[in-house]
Amino acid sequence: MEYTKSLQKAIDYARTYSKKNGQYTGTQHLLLGLMHTGPSIGSQVLSDAGVTEKLVETVINEMMILTDKKAPVPKDEDTPRFKQLLETTSAIASMCDMNEAGTEHAVLAILRTPDSSAARILSSLEIDINAVFNNLLKAMGEEGDTFRQVLYANHGGAAEEEYPDLDEFTTDLTTLAEEGELDPIIGREKEIQRVIEILSRRTKNNPCLIGEPGVGKTAIIEGLAEQIVSQNVPSQLLGKRILTLDLSGMVAGTKYRGEFEERIKNVIEEASAAG
């Protein structure tokens, strides 16, 4: 797939910059190129979030000091991750029914590759990835809506399978949210966003809500379900399901030793299989 002029300039600058500094061309250089060659949809959304060319370059220089001087590929060449990011960029453009890949698709590719150097730079700058993702799709207009719908369908459109223990011992909060069965959540926006941020991490992504009964722990989870249904979450969470486990129901009816443990094991296995 061909690239727009803005994206091609960003790619060319990334390679020029890395060559000038005796480095292999990585995703961090593409992020720098996007900020250098603006204005464009991608660079504008990043700028609005607080990203600047100077900040990105500063982090790249710090990375050079901290990393091993022995590059995994010959200098003046693209890293495998850089090539993969360009392939992802083209794939995203195709998902949006576009004939050319632009800077907005490159930014989306970076956001969908959280373990890339470019994404780690954004994290180090304490950028709200969720806000960047949603603001970028808004800036893309109908194209952004198309991408969100395709992404949601890909996450949630798998063929239905039977999960007897999940069906018997859990309640699907996302289904209740879709049917309008959940009460509106007021005053918990900060906590809900914090849970979304933790779930979107590459590591240490297990949020734990602690508090006395009645303080609103369940309300926060219901709010998360509402956000997933409204597609106001990062791409990693689109199409995911929130299930509540009925422990008392799992204990009820168990007569023999190990029966409860077997039910727990089955629920975990079915949840893993269901994705």
C-alpha positions as CSV (number, residue, x, y, z in Angstrom):
1,M,0.0,0.0,0.0
2,E,1.2,3.5,-0.8
3,Y,1.7,6.2,1.8
4,T,0.4,9.8,1.9
5,K,3.0,12.5,1.4
6,S,2.9,13.4,5.1
7,L,3.6,9.8,6.2
8,Q,6.3,9.3,3.6
9,K,8.1,12.4,4.8
10,A,7.9,11.1,8.3
11,I,9.4,7.8,7.3
12,D,12.2,9.5,5.3
13,Y,13.0,11.8,8.2
14,A,13.1,8.8,10.5
15,R,15.7,7.0,8.3
16,T,17.7,10.2,7.8
17,Y,17.8,11.0,11.5
18,S,18.9,7.5,12.5
19,K,21.5,7.4,9.8
20,K,22.9,10.7,10.9
21,N,23.2,9.5,14.4
22,G,24.6,6.1,13.5
23,Q,21.6,4.2,14.6
24,Y,19.3,1.6,13.1
25,T,15.8,3.0,12.2
26,G,13.3,2.0,14.9
27,T,9.7,2.9,15.8
28,Q,11.0,5.7,18.0
29,H,12.4,7.4,15.0
30,L,9.1,7.2,13.2
31,L,7.4,8.9,16.1
32,L,10.0,11.6,15.9
33,G,9.4,11.9,12.2
34,L,5.7,12.3,12.7
35,M,6.2,15.2,15.1
36,H,8.9,16.8,12.8
37,T,7.0,16.7,9.5
38,G,3.6,18.0,10.8
39,P,1.1,19.4,10.6
40,S,-1.0,16.3,10.0
41,I,-3.9,14.5,11.7
42,G,-1.6,12.2,13.6
43,S,0.9,14.8,14.7
44,Q,-1.9,17.3,15.7
45,V,-3.6,14.8,18.0
46,L,-0.2,13.9,19.6
47,S,0.6,17.6,20.0
48,D,-2.8,18.3,21.7
49,A,-1.9,15.5,24.1
50,G,1.4,17.3,25.0
51,V,3.8,15.5,22.8
52,T,6.5,17.6,21.1
53,E,9.4,16.9,18.8
54,K,11.9,18.1,21.4
55,L,10.5,15.8,24.1
56,V,10.6,12.8,21.8
57,E,14.2,13.5,20.8
58,T,15.2,13.9,24.4
59,V,13.9,10.5,25.3
60,I,15.5,8.9,22.2
61,N,18.9,10.4,23.3
62,E,18.4,9.0,26.8
63,M,17.6,5.6,25.3
64,M,20.9,5.7,23.4
65,I,22.8,6.2,26.6
66,L,21.0,3.4,28.5
67,T,21.0,0.7,25.7
68,D,23.8,-1.5,24.5
69,K,25.8,0.1,21.7
70,K,25.7,-3.2,19.7
71,A,22.8,-2.8,17.4
72,P,20.9,-6.0,16.5
73,V,20.8,-5.0,12.8
74,P,23.4,-3.2,10.6
75,K,23.3,0.6,10.7
76,D,21.3,2.5,8.2
77,E,18.7,-0.4,8.1
78,D,15.2,-0.7,9.4
79,T,14.6,-2.8,12.5
80,P,12.1,-5.7,12.3
81,R,9.8,-3.8,14.7
82,F,9.9,-0.7,12.4
83,K,9.0,-2.9,9.4
84,Q,6.2,-4.6,11.4
85,L,4.9,-1.2,12.4
86,L,4.7,-0.1,8.8
87,E,2.8,-3.3,7.9
88,T,0.4,-2.7,10.8
89,T,-0.1,0.9,9.5
90,S,-1.0,-0.4,6.1
91,A,-3.3,-3.0,7.6
92,I,-5.2,-0.4,9.6
93,A,-5.6,1.8,6.5
94,S,-7.1,-1.2,4.7
95,M,-9.5,-1.7,7.7
96,C,-10.6,1.9,7.2
97,D,-11.2,1.3,3.4
98,M,-8.4,3.7,2.5
99,N,-6.1,3.4,-0.5
100,E,-3.3,5.2,1.2
101,A,-1.8,4.9,4.7
102,G,-1.5,8.2,6.5
103,T,0.0,9.6,9.7
104,E,-3.2,8.8,11.6
105,H,-2.9,5.2,10.7
106,A,0.7,5.2,11.9
107,V,-0.3,6.7,15.2
108,L,-3.0,4.0,15.6
109,A,-0.4,1.4,14.8
110,I,1.9,2.7,17.5
111,L,-1.0,2.7,20.0
112,R,-1.7,-0.9,19.1
113,T,1.9,-2.0,19.6
114,P,2.4,-1.1,23.3
115,D,5.8,-2.9,23.6
116,S,7.3,-0.8,20.8
117,S,9.9,1.9,21.6
118,A,7.5,4.6,20.2
119,A,4.7,3.5,22.6
120,R,7.1,3.3,25.5
121,I,8.2,6.9,24.8
122,L,4.5,8.0,25.0
123,S,4.1,6.1,28.3
124,S,7.3,7.7,29.7
125,L,5.8,11.1,28.8
126,E,2.7,10.1,30.8
127,I,0.4,10.6,27.8
128,D,-3.2,9.5,28.2
129,I,-3.2,6.7,25.6
130,N,-6.9,6.2,25.9
131,A,-7.6,9.9,25.2
132,V,-5.2,9.9,22.3
133,F,-6.9,6.9,20.8
134,N,-10.4,8.3,21.1
135,N,-9.4,11.8,20.0
136,L,-7.7,10.4,17.0
137,L,-10.7,8.4,15.9
138,K,-12.9,11.6,16.3
139,A,-10.4,13.6,14.2
140,M,-10.6,10.9,11.5
141,G,-14.4,11.3,11.3
142,E,-16.3,8.6,9.4
143,E,-13.0,6.8,8.7
144,G,-12.5,6.6,12.5
145,D,-16.0,5.3,13.0
146,T,-15.3,2.6,10.4
147,F,-12.1,1.5,12.2
148,R,-13.8,1.4,15.5
149,Q,-16.7,-0.7,14.2
150,V,-14.4,-3.2,12.4
151,L,-12.2,-3.5,15.5
152,Y,-15.1,-4.1,17.7
153,A,-16.5,-6.7,15.4
154,N,-13.1,-8.5,15.2
155,H,-12.9,-8.6,19.0
156,G,-16.5,-9.6,19.6
157,G,-17.5,-11.4,16.5
158,A,-16.2,-14.8,17.1
159,A,-18.4,-17.7,16.6
160,E,-20.5,-18.5,19.7
161,E,-19.4,-21.5,21.7
162,E,-21.0,-23.2,24.7
163,Y,-19.5,-22.4,28.1
164,P,-21.8,-24.1,30.6
165,D,-20.0,-23.1,33.8
166,L,-19.6,-19.5,32.7
167,D,-23.3,-19.4,31.8
168,E,-24.4,-20.9,35.1
169,F,-22.1,-19.1,37.5
170,T,-21.5,-15.7,36.0
171,T,-23.5,-12.6,35.0
172,D,-22.4,-10.7,31.9
173,L,-22.4,-7.0,32.8
174,T,-21.6,-5.9,29.2
175,T,-24.8,-7.6,28.0
176,L,-26.8,-5.9,30.8
177,A,-25.2,-2.6,29.7
178,E,-26.2,-3.2,26.1
179,E,-29.8,-3.8,27.2
180,G,-29.9,-0.7,29.4
181,E,-30.3,-2.7,32.6
182,L,-27.5,-1.0,34.5
183,D,-28.1,2.2,36.5
184,P,-26.2,5.4,35.4
185,I,-22.9,5.9,37.1
186,I,-22.3,9.3,38.6
187,G,-19.2,10.6,40.3
188,R,-16.9,7.7,39.5
189,E,-15.4,8.8,36.2
190,K,-11.9,9.2,37.6
191,E,-11.9,5.7,39.2
192,I,-13.3,4.1,36.0
193,Q,-10.6,5.7,33.8
194,R,-8.0,4.6,36.2
195,V,-9.2,1.0,35.9
196,I,-9.2,1.3,32.1
197,E,-5.6,2.6,32.2
198,I,-4.4,-0.3,34.4
199,L,-6.2,-2.9,32.2
200,S,-4.5,-1.4,29.1
201,R,-1.0,-1.9,30.5
202,R,1.3,-4.5,29.0
203,T,2.4,-5.6,32.4
204,K,1.0,-5.2,36.0
205,N,-2.5,-5.0,34.5
206,N,-4.6,-6.4,37.3
207,P,-6.6,-3.7,39.1
208,C,-7.9,-4.5,42.6
209,L,-10.7,-2.5,44.2
210,I,-10.7,-2.5,47.9
211,G,-13.3,-0.9,50.2
212,E,-16.1,-1.4,52.7
213,P,-19.4,-2.7,51.4
214,G,-21.5,0.0,49.8
215,V,-18.7,2.4,48.8
216,G,-19.2,1.7,45.1
217,K,-16.8,-1.0,44.0
218,T,-19.5,-2.7,41.9
219,A,-20.6,0.6,40.4
220,I,-17.1,1.2,39.1
221,I,-17.1,-2.2,37.3
222,E,-20.5,-1.5,35.9
223,G,-19.2,1.8,34.7
224,L,-16.4,-0.1,32.9
225,A,-18.9,-2.3,31.2
226,E,-20.8,0.8,30.1
227,Q,-17.6,2.3,28.6
228,I,-16.8,-0.9,26.7
229,V,-20.3,-1.0,25.2
230,S,-20.1,2.6,24.2
231,Q,-16.7,1.8,22.7
232,N,-15.0,4.6,24.7
233,V,-12.0,2.4,25.6
234,P,-8.6,1.6,24.0
235,S,-8.5,-0.9,21.2
236,Q,-7.3,-3.6,23.5
237,L,-10.5,-3.6,25.5
238,L,-13.0,-3.3,22.6
239,G,-15.4,-6.2,22.5
240,K,-14.3,-7.5,25.9
241,R,-16.9,-8.9,28.3
242,I,-17.1,-8.1,32.1
243,L,-18.4,-11.1,34.0
244,T,-19.3,-11.3,37.7
245,L,-18.7,-14.6,39.5
246,D,-21.4,-16.0,41.8
247,L,-19.2,-17.7,44.4
248,S,-22.2,-18.6,46.6
249,G,-23.8,-20.3,43.7
250,M,-20.6,-22.3,43.0
251,V,-20.5,-23.5,46.6
252,A,-24.2,-24.4,46.7
253,G,-24.8,-28.1,45.8
254,T,-21.3,-29.2,46.2
255,K,-21.2,-32.5,48.2
256,Y,-17.9,-34.1,47.7
257,R,-14.3,-32.9,48.3
258,G,-12.8,-31.2,45.3
259,E,-16.1,-30.5,43.6
260,F,-15.9,-26.7,44.3
261,E,-12.3,-26.6,43.1
262,E,-13.3,-28.4,39.9
263,R,-16.0,-25.8,39.3
264,I,-13.4,-23.0,39.8
265,K,-11.0,-24.7,37.4
266,N,-13.7,-25.1,34.7
267,V,-14.7,-21.5,35.0
268,I,-11.1,-20.3,34.6
269,E,-10.5,-22.6,31.6
270,E,-13.8,-21.5,29.9
271,A,-12.9,-17.8,30.5
272,S,-9.5,-18.3,28.9
273,A,-11.0,-20.2,26.0
274,A,-13.6,-17.5,25.5
275,G,-10.9,-14.8,25.3
